[in-house]
């Protein structure tokens, strides 16, 4: 592959190719240059949990960039936490009575083994209009894009009425401890824009924008352990009670069980809007029917048979790990299984575990919640008219009049911690990519740099409308 420097001219050409006849968004030369430069510097810092974690260095990189562009030292805080850190940077608004607008992202990334990549994952590379490196799509580039757009807004002389807060966590990919700490500190916020959530999709055939999506809710991630214990004994003398057999009976029942199908305002809107873009007439019909009546059996049969749709119909639980026995010639003394659940908003962990126990119907099976504190139940955010209107305006300015689809994620992101303390949070990334370019957490992670200019346009519009003039 040939290395191609991204110039202002090539960026404009890429944008015209993506949007067809629509005029490219206005250029912001200084901001565009810094988006690429700071993104590359951030990717080069190996912000991975464990020894040598450089998440604090990423925070310091961002702090220096903000200090160089109008922020005061007292308005930027880097808080160390174990081997990581989080960043909170405040741009005070003119009206202190208004609750702040928070821009959320994370600075850490998942592990990447250089030997498996075509390029070193922590050596940023620009090739053929793409930025390669761990964090290119999840989510260092987007964090920088949102930050540099705010810097550009300040450069233009904008004075927000509502305080703007950049809040970047340091362990979203692992324990989420800093995510929880930040949300608790900012529980007085009016609204959170989580730029590590949702995005737009480019057509595989034309490269033009197909639709843009925002996330207003997410299911709760939970792991339950099922354990069956017996006295065991010699395998030549089988007994009625066998831990492996009993566990298998419980797993079979759970594996065939369907939870009550459900809708909320966000998922109902998803089914209605997504059905308009679905080329499969049978699937589109099932989506519309489910939106009208979630208990429609014919619609459920179609949706549950589709791996990309079944999780959207309600709570799902599936066995993911099993272990049992201690010797080939002995009756098992212990057998365990892990059940991974994605719980629809509005239900508690205890409620779902009790339902699974009832379904399993094996008195000897002991159920326990082994999730830990890295996940929490959170309600769906409301479909706030100001957010919906502001995002439609921003997306249209950046990409043209394309379909916009609300969505609910399967979890988990920093948004859940804000929602858990009563702050509406919305996944609302500016960027677009083809499904075939989605390599977050995988090999050769990349993001098309045609997102730079429209991304700045998007954030400038969103900040102006939600922070007030």
Rosetta blueprint (number, residue, H / E / L):
1 X L
2 X L
3 X E
4 X L
5 X L
6 X L
7 X L
8 X H
9 X H
10 X H
11 X H
12 X H
13 X H
14 X H
15 X H
16 X H
17 X H
18 X H
19 X H
20 X L
21 X L
22 X L
23 X L
24 X L
25 X L
26 X L
27 X L
28 X L
29 X H
30 X H
31 X H
32 X H
33 X H
34 X H
35 X H
36 X H
37 X H
38 X H
39 X H
40 X H
41 X H
42 X H
43 X H
44 X L
45 X L
46 X L
47 X L
48 X L
49 X L
50 X L
51 X L
52 X L
53 X L
54 X L
55 X H
56 X H
57 X H
58 X H
59 X H
60 X H
61 X H
62 X H
63 X H
64 X H
65 X H
66 X H
67 X H
68 X L
69 X L
70 X L
71 X L
72 X L
73 X H
74 X H
75 X H
76 X E
77 X E
78 X E
79 X E
80 X E
81 X E
82 X L
83 X L
84 X E
85 X E
86 X E
87 X E
88 X E
89 X E
90 X E
91 X E
92 X L
93 X L
94 X L
95 X L
96 X L
97 X L
98 X L
99 X L
100 X L
101 X E
102 X E
103 X E
104 X E
105 X E
106 X E
107 X L
108 X L
109 X L
110 X L
111 X L
112 X L
113 X L
114 X H
115 X H
116 X H
117 X L
118 X L
119 X L
120 X L
121 X L
122 X L
123 X L
124 X L
125 X E
126 X E
127 X E
128 X L
129 X L
130 X E
131 X E
132 X E
133 X L
134 X L
135 X L
136 X L
137 X L
138 X L
139 X L
140 X H
141 X H
142 X H
143 X H
144 X H
145 X H
146 X H
147 X H
148 X H
149 X H
150 X H
151 X H
152 X H
153 X H
154 X H
155 X H
156 X L
157 X L
158 X L
159 X L
160 X L
161 X L
162 X L
163 X L
164 X E
165 X E
166 X E
167 X E
168 X E
169 X E
170 X L
171 X L
172 X L
173 X L
174 X L
175 X L
176 X L
177 X H
178 X H
179 X H
180 X H
181 X H
182 X H
183 X H
184 X H
185 X H
186 X L
187 X L
188 X L
189 X L
190 X L
191 X E
192 X E
193 X E
194 X E
195 X L
196 X L
197 X L
198 X L
199 X L
200 X E
201 X E
202 X E
203 X L
204 X L
205 X L
206 X L
207 X L
208 X L
209 X E
210 X E
211 X E
212 X E
213 X E
214 X E
215 X E
216 X E
217 X E
218 X E
219 X L
220 X E
221 X E
222 X E
223 X E
224 X E
225 X E
226 X E
227 X E
228 X E
229 X E
230 X L
231 X L
232 X L
233 X E
234 X E
235 X L
236 X L
237 X L
238 X L
239 X L
240 X L
241 X L
242 X L
243 X H
244 X H
245 X H
246 X H
247 X H
248 X H
249 X H
250 X H
251 X H
252 X H
253 X H
254 X H
255 X H
256 X L
257 X L
258 X L
259 X L
260 X L
261 X L
262 X L
263 X L
264 X L
265 X H
266 X H
267 X H
268 X H
269 X H
270 X H
271 X H
272 X H
273 X H
274 X H
275 X H
276 X H
277 X H
278 X L
279 X L
280 X L
281 X H
282 X H
283 X H
284 X H
285 X H
286 X H
287 X H
288 X H
289 X H
290 X H
291 X H
292 X H
293 X L
294 X L
295 X L
296 X L
297 X H
298 X H
299 X H
300 X H
301 X H
302 X H
303 X H
304 X H
305 X L
306 X L
307 X L
308 X L
309 X L
310 X H
311 X H
312 X H
313 X L
314 X L
315 X L
316 X E
317 X E
318 X E
319 X E
320 X E
321 X E
322 X E
323 X E
324 X E
325 X L
326 X L
327 X L
328 X L
329 X L
330 X E
331 X E
332 X L
333 X L
334 X E
335 X E
336 X E
337 X E
338 X E
339 X E
340 X E
341 X E
342 X E
343 X E
344 X L
345 X L
346 X L
347 X L
348 X L
349 X H
350 X H
351 X H
352 X H
353 X H
354 X H
355 X H
356 X H
357 X H
358 X H
359 X H
360 X H
361 X L
362 X L
363 X L
364 X L
365 X L
366 X E
367 X E
368 X E
369 X E
370 X L
371 X L
372 X L
373 X L
374 X L
375 X L
376 X L
377 X L
378 X L
379 X L
380 X L
381 X L
382 X L
383 X L
384 X L
385 X H
386 X H
387 X H
388 X H
389 X H
390 X H
391 X H
392 X H
393 X H
394 X H
395 X H
396 X H
397 X H
398 X H
399 X H
400 X L
401 X L
402 X L
403 X E
404 X E
405 X E
406 X E
407 X E
408 X E
409 X E
410 X L
411 X L
412 X L
413 X L
414 X L
415 X H
416 X H
417 X H
418 X H
419 X H
420 X H
421 X L
422 X L
423 X L
424 X L
425 X E
426 X E
427 X E
428 X L
429 X L
430 X L
431 X L
432 X E
433 X E
434 X L
435 X H
436 X H
437 X H
438 X L
439 X L
440 X L
441 X L
442 X L
443 X L
444 X L
445 X L
446 X E
447 X E
448 X E
449 X L
450 X L
451 X H
452 X H
453 X H
454 X H
455 X H
456 X H
457 X H
458 X H
459 X H
460 X H
461 X H
462 X H
463 X H
464 X H
465 X H
466 X H
467 X H
468 X L
469 X L
